[in-house]
Structures are given as structure tokens and as C-alpha cells.
Amino acid sequence: MKIASINKIIGLFCFPILIGAGFSACSETEIDLKPLDESKYEITGEQNGYFCDETGKQDFSVVEIRSGNSTTLNIYLNATKKAESASVIELKYDQSVLDSYNASTDNEYQAFPQDAVLLDAGGSMTLAEGQQRSNTLAVNFTAVESLAEGTTYVIPLKASVVSGPLKLTESRQGYLIFVTIQKNLGDCDKGGCKVYTCMEINNTNPLNNLCFTLKNSGKYLFDGIILFCDNIILDQATGTVHAGVNDNIMHVLNNHEKYLKPLRDRGMKVILGIEAYWTHASIANLSEETARAFARDLKIMCDTYELDGIFYDDEYDKAQVPTPPGFVEKSPEAAARLMYEVKKIMPECINISYVYNNLRDLSSEGCFFEDGGVKQGPSYYVDYTYADYHTLAQDEDLTNTYPGLPKNRWGMYSQEFALGYWAKDGELEEIKANNGIHFLFAYDPFRETFNTDFKGSTQLKEIGKIANVLFEDEAVYDSNPYRKDW
């Protein structure tokens, strides 16, 4: 698919700053963005139920499957308090759940074929007396030939209470499974750990993610790339904020077929990094309404350029006093709100939080958001964390600072290849034990540290160590790096 030039659509990413109780009038280059509908949120003292998968994802799951393959997703029923007596719940395939979601979020997802979905036990789940978690329900599905590769479909499920005291609020009756059909091309699906590169696109060609494979499995070593970095731009003349793109990232996005499609065709994820641009506008000070509007802008960005997620970096802002309309004082709560709104409107979006500044601790009450009688915390809106290089000792244990986030989504001991922050064997072993994710910053075959000793190691040695420890395999470098050619 040919990607529209960003020069033609960048004006669409402006959104009005909140003034008083509503938005200012939109110019012809702005989009009138509607806030999320919170009218169905209910908070009661009753025993309310909600669904999640094995990773703790509530309300929805995200699955990838190769064309022609089958897979199983296990989901659970949870309750807000212990059951006084047993309850029986029945889940069924229901197109209306997807129709409602599409209507409320302005999406156009297609339904996964019902005849390719099978619910174990006919969709019946039991919440036993005195328990807050039900037995497992297996959802089995097959990527049949009629499904287009590279497209995301949705399995819509709806629950009803057959018997017992459990209540399901209207907003918690549905469960959506987003299924992306991947191409059967050389891939990076190694199972277990994942390795992402964070590349300075001002200097490095993204295609360098293709340079390393594993000798025994033949899989690509890298599972994804963060395009570093897009900015939150404040237009001083109009008072609007938009997702700005520097010239280098603009070139890569406008030439998606050349620089990004080869990565995505092999299953690699492409993540857009965002940070401030020396104004007061940052990821950690948008008001609730502004965060919702900006989330819609990021969705347009992801949809237009086929991006898989957002990387959040709380740096390079410049405070303004007093705080302008549409903004709040910087806080972890505001940063959490933006990630929550992005996840709410784009469940399939991979949210990566750089554990730094206002993203260091998301444990406060304000970082949990009420939805259908259940509070959604970091485990809902953060998919992976990315440890700051200077503070590994503080960031290695996120049990208290990112409550509920399982260890396989902790990005511990990230490496900085330009400054020589190399990982120790024991640190990589810990990542492997957790089936975690590992991040590399400034990987570049044309950087001097690639094969010239610097502070006791090189990029080549470190990449070899990663392959050996995380995957018990040998890294193979094809010696065919890609120069920046723009």
C-alpha cells in the first residue's frame, strides 16, 4: 500500500487546547476530536466481574498468528470481591460487541470469522464460592485462507450471567481479541525473550535490523525497532499541539515501503518514539481532555504509517509558569493518563514506557483509572518498560513502582551502545529467566563501537552475548549493513 506523504497530512495532527469547559474552534487544518464516552462507567459495592487473559490484559487481548495456523488464548473471569456463592457465566461470539466498539472509537475493524472460532465447554465459566478467579476458558481459532495477511481482525465475545450473584456491568460484558494475520516470511518469532533496538534515525538506517540472524534457528535476532524520535510540537502562534516529525523520520515514514515494510514483513514491530521539543508540551503534562485528543492524533499516525506502537520519553521539555490552558503541572498521573487514553483507543498499540523522570513510578492512586467498576493500572496501559541506563539498580525491580506488571514485560538492564553501557552475563540471565524484553540504544554497524573495543567490549561482542544467553544460539552478522542513504 502506498503511504501518503506526511507533508500532506501533518496538518491533521493539530488539536485545540482546552479553554474553559470546552475546546476552542477548529481551524480548517484541525480535526474535531471527540472525547471518550465515560457515561457507562459504574462504581458499586456489588460483586462485579471482568475478564482478562494470562498476561493480565483486561477487556481485550492482542494476538499474532501466521496465515493457516491455529492458536489458543486462555481467558479468566475475575471478581472485585470473593463470591458468597458460585456463579456460572457463558461467553458467546457476538458481532454487536465489535460494532459498538467500532462506533465508539471511530474504527472499522472486521470480525474474525465465527466458524473459525471454538470456545471450550461451550463458553461456560464457573466462579466458585469463595473465589475471585474462575477456571480457564480456552478460545481456539484458526487463521483461515480468507483472512488477509497484514490485517488485524477481532473476535468479539459477550458474557451473560447464567446463575449466581455476580454482576457484569454493561461495559464489562464484552471481550475483544485483536488478531493480526502475519505473513509466512522469514521471521523473528523465537518465543521467550524479545530484543528491540532504539535507533537514532538522524544517523541510522532502520534496515540494519535485518543484519543479524541466529545460526541454529535461522530467526532474525531483533524483534522490533523504536524510531527515535518524534516530538510533541507546540505552535506558539495558534496555541495548538501536534505530533511533529523531524526531517529524517519524515523521510523514513514517507518511504515506508523501503525502510519499514521489510521489517514488518518479518514480524518486527515498528514503534514511534515521542518526547517534548523544548516547550512546556510534554507527555507528562497534558490535561485529561488534551490527552484524549492527542491519543486520537497518535492513532491517525499509527494507522497512516502502519506503526505498531508508541515509546514515551519524558525529557527535553521547558516549564512554563503559570500552566497554560489545556495542560496541568507535570506528574506521573498525567503521563499515565496519556498512555491509558492511547491504549483505550488502540488496544493493539504497544505502549513502551521509558522509566525516567515522571515515568519512574506509576503506583499512585491517580495512575489508576476507573472503568466499569474496576481500576485499570499500569498492567493495562503499559506493555513494556525500558530501564534508564544510569539507574539500573533502582529500575530493576518494578514490583512496587509498576504494580501488576508481570516480569516478562520488564525491560531490565537496557544497553547504550554509543556510551558503552554493556550488560553483564548475570543481568542477561535474569532477563532470560523472566522471559523478558531487552532494549539496545544506538546499535549501528557504522558506529566506531561496532567492532572497535570501547570500555571493554564492542557492539558485536554484546550482540553475540545476547544471542548466546537469551536464545542459546549464535548471532550471525551478514556483513551487509545499510548506510543512511537520504
N, C-alpha and C positions, 0 to 999 in steps of 0.2 A: 504493500500500500504506500502510495506516495504521501509524504508528510508535508503539510502546508508550511510555507515559510513563516518563521517566527516573527519576521518583520511585519507580516500582515495581521498577526493575531495578538501581538504583545499588548496592544491597547486594550484587549478584552480583559486583561488581568487586573485592571484598576478596580478598586471598590471604595465606596464612600465611607468616610469616617463617621461614626455615630455622633450625632449632635442632639443634645437634649434627650427626648424619648424615642426618636426615630432616626432614619437615615436622611442625609441631605439628598437633594435632587440629583439624579444621574445625568451625566453628560452623554452624548451620543457614542462615546468610546467606552462607556462603563456598562456593566451588567447589573440589572436589578436583582440582587441575590436575596432569596427568602430565607429567614431563619428556620432552624429545625423546629418541628412541631412537638412541643412538650405537653400538649393538652391531655395525652393519655397516661402520663406518669401518675402513679398512685402509690401512696405510702400508708400502710395499715398495720395493725398489730396482729393480723391473721398469719397463718402458716402459708406463705407464698412459695410457689415453685418456680424454678428456672432451669434451663438446660445448659450444659457445657460439654466440651469434648475432653479428651485425655490430657491436652495441654492446658486446660483451664479456660479456653475460649468460651465466652458466654454469647448466646444469641446467634452465633454463626461460626462456621469453620471454613478454612481455606485449604483446598487440596489440589495437587497437581497429579496428572495421570497421563501416561503415554497412550496414543491412539491404539485401540484394540485391546488394551489391558484392563484388568479389573482390580479393584481395591476395596478395603473395608474401613469404615470410620466408626469408632465406638463413641457413643454419647451417653451422658448420665442425666438423671433428674436430681436436682438438689433442692433443699427446702431451707427457708430462712430460720426455722426452729425445728426442734425434734417433733416427730409425729406422735400424737396421742393414740392414734390407731392407724392401721395400714391404709394406704391409698393406691389405687390402680389407675394408671394413665395410659391412654392409647394415642400413638402418633400415626398420622397418615400423610401421604403425599397430597398436597393441596395447593393448586395453582394460585388461589386467591392470596396466599401469603406473599408470593413473589409480586403479584400485581399491586398489592398495597405498598410493598417496599419500593418498587419502581416509581409509583405515583408520588410517594412522599419524598423521594430523593432525586427525582428527575433522571432516573436511569432507565435503560432499555435492555436489561439482561433477559436472555432467553432461558426457558426452563430446560433442564436436563430431562431427557425422555423418561416418562414414568415407567414404561415397560423395561427400562434398563436399570431400575432401582428395586431392591428387595430388602424389606425390613424383617429382621429376625423376630420370631414369636409374634408375627403379625403386627408388630409395632407396639406390643404391650410392655409396660414397665411397671414395676411394683416398688413403692416406697414403704419399707417395713415399719412396723410400730417401733418407736424409739429411735429411729434413724433419720439422718438428714441427707442421705445419699442413696440412690436406688441401685438396682442391678444394672449391668451394662446392656445397652441395646446396640447391636451391630447393624449399621447401614451399609449394604453391599451394592456396588454399582459398577457398570462396565462402560468404557468409552467406545460406543458403537461407531460403525463406519460413517454414519450420517452426521456426526459431530465434526465441526471444522477445527483443524489444528490451529493453535494460537488464539482460540476464542475461549472466554470464560462463560460457563453455564451455571445455573443454580438449581439445586434440589430443594424445593420448598416443602417443609413439613409443618403440620399443625397438630397440636395436642388438645385432648379433651380429658376431663376427669371422669372416669367410669364409676368410681366409688371412693369414699373416704373424705376426710376433712380438708385435704389440700386444695388451695385456691390457685388458679392461674389467671393473673391479670391479662387484659386483652393484649398488651404489648409483649407478654412473655409466652403466649400460646404458640407462636411461630418459631421455627428454627430454620436457618438458611445455610446450605452447604454450597460454597462457591467452588466450582470445579473447572480448572484450566486444562485444556487439552494440549499437551506438549507434542512436539514433532519427534519422530523417531530418527534423530540425527545423532552424531557423536555428542555425548552429554557429560555433565559434571555430577550426575546423581550417584554419589559414593555411599550414601547412607551415613548415619552418625554425624560427625563433625562437619562444619562448613567453614570455608575461608573466603573472606571478602577483601578486595583491595579498595583503598580510598585514594583516588588519583587526582593530583593537581592537573586539571585539564588545560590550564595555561601552559603546561610544559610537556604533557604526556599523552600519547595516543591510546585511547581505550582498548584498541585491538591487541595491545600487549597482554591482555588477559588470556589470549589464545596460545601463548608461548610455552606454557607448562602443562604436561600431562603426567599421568602416573604409569610407570613401566608395566606393572603386572595387570592392572585393571583396564588400562587404556583410557580412563576417565580424565577429564580436564581437572586440574588441581583447584582452580578458582571457581567459586560458586556464585559470585556477584561482584559488582563494582559500584562504588559511590562516586558520582560525578561531583567533584569539589571545585568551585562551589557557586551556587546561585545565591542571590541576595534578596532581602526584603527592602524594596526601594520606597522611600518617602518622596513624593512630589511636593516640594515646598510651595509651589505656586497654587496648586489646587487642593492641597491638604489630603490627597489620596495616597493609598499604599498599594503596591502591586509587586508581583514576583518578577524581579528584574533578572536578566540573563546577560552575563558578560560576553564579549565577542567570541571567545573561544568555545564556551558552552553553546552559544548560539549556533556556531558553525557545526558542532557535533550533532545537535538536535535537528538542525535543518538538513543534515546529511545522515539521517538515522539509518537508511538502508546500508550505507557504507561502514559506519563506525559502531553502531549498536545492534543492528539486526543479527549480524554473525554471532554476537554474544548470546542474545536471547534465543536464537535458533538452537543453541547448545544447552539451553536450560539455565543460563546465567541470569541473575537478576540485575536490573539496572535501576539504581537509586539516585534520586536528585538531592544533593545537599543544599540546605538553606541556612543562612545566617544574616546578621544585620550588615548594614553598609554605612557605618559611621554616622547614623542618625539615631533618634530615640526609638525608632521602629525595630523591634526585635521579636524573637519567638516567645519571649517571656514577659511581654507587657501589653499584649492585645486584650482589649475588653472582650467579654463573652460574645457580644454581637459581632465585633470585628473579627474575632477568631472564627466564628461560623462562616462569615463571608469569605475570609481568606482560605478556609478549608475548601470552599467551592472553587476558588481560583486554582488551588493546587490540584483539585480533581480535573479541571479543564486541562491543566498542564500535563498531568499523567495520562489522560485519555488521548490527548492530541499527539503526544510523542511516545506513546506505548511504554511508559515508565512503570516500574513495579513498586515504587515506594519513595519515602521521604526520610532524609537524615537531618536531625535537628541539632544545631550547634549554637549555643548561647555565648557568642563572642562578638566583638567589634561594633558594639552599639555606643551611642553617646547620649547620656541622660539629658532630659530637658525638664526644667522646673519653672512653673508648675506643669503637671502632667497634662498634655493636650487632650481634647475630646477624642473618644474612641480608643483611648489607652488607659492603662492602670499602672501603678507602680510595679516595677519588676518583681517577680515572685515565682517560686516553683509552681504555685497553683495556676498562674496564668500560662506557664509553659505546658503544664499538664492539660489544661483546657484546650489548647490548640491541638495537641496530639489526640485528645479524645474526640474533638469535632471531626478531625480528618478520618479517624478510624470509624466513626459513626456513619459518615457518608461514603467511605471507601473501605469496606471490611477487608477487601483483598489487598489493600495497601500495606506494605511492610514499613512500619514505623521503627526507626533506629534512633535511640537517644544517646548522645554523647555525654557521658557522666562528668559534667563540668559546670561550674557556676550554679545557675538555678535548676539545672538538671541533675544535681548531685544527690538530692534527697526528695523523693516524691511520696513521703509517708504521712504527710499532714492530712487532716480531715478534708481540707479544701482540694486535695488531689483525687478525691473520690466523688463520683458523680451519680446522683440518684436516677435510676431508670427502672420503672415498673416494680418498685418496692425493693430493689436490690442496688447496692452501691457498686459502681464499676471503678476499679482501681488500676494501678499500673499494669497488672497482668492482662487487662482488657485492651489498653491502647498502646502499649509498648511491646513490640515483637522481639527486639534485641537491644541490649545496651552495648556501648562502645567505651571501654575504660580509657580514662585520661592517662597519658604516658608517665606523667610526673608523680602520680598519686596512686600507684598500683596497690600499695598496702591498704589504702583506705577504700579503694573501689573493688577489691577482690571479693568481698562478702556483701551482697546486696540484700540479705535476708530482711533487714530492718528498713533500709532506705528505699527499696523497690518491693514492698510487701506483696506476696503472692506470685511473684515472677519466678518460675522454675529455673533451676541452674542451667538447663540446656539452652536457655535464652540469654545467659550472661556472656557478654563479650569481654572476658578477662584477659589481662596481660597483653593488650594491643601493642604492636611494634611500630616504631617510627624509623623507616629505612634511611631517611636523609640525615638524621642526627645520631644514628647508631644505637637506638634503644632496642637491643636484641633480647629475645626471650630465653629463659633458662629451660633446660630439659624438664625440670620438675614442674615448671609452670605449664608447659605444653602437655605433660602427663595429666595434670589436673583438668585441663580443658577436655582432654580425651575421656577422662573418667566421667565427666558430666555430659558427654556428647554435645559440647558447646560450640560456640562460633568464635572464630579468630579473625581479627582485623589487622591489615597491614597498610600503613600510610607511606606514600611516596615510593612505592615499588615502581621502578623504571629501569629497563635494561640499558639505557643510555646515561644513567647517573653513575658517577665515579664509584660509588659504594657498591655497585653491582658485582664486580669481581676484583676490586682492589681493597685490601684489608683496611678497615676503619674501626677503631676501638675494639679490635679483637675478632672481627667477623666481616662477612660480606652478605649482600642480598642473596647470592647464590647459595652460600652455606646455610643461611637461615631458612630459605625455601626448601632445601634438601632436608633439613632437620624437621620442618613442619610435615613434609610428606612421610618421613620415616616414623615420627612419633604419632601423629594423628591418624595416619592411614596404613601404617606398617607397609609402606611401599617406597619406591624410589622415584624422585622427581626427574623428569626428562625435559630438558630445555632444547627447543628446536633450532636454536641459534639463528632465528629469523625474526628479529624484533622489528617493530613498526615505528618509524620515525614520525614525529609530528609533521604533517605534510600540508598544513594550512597556515 
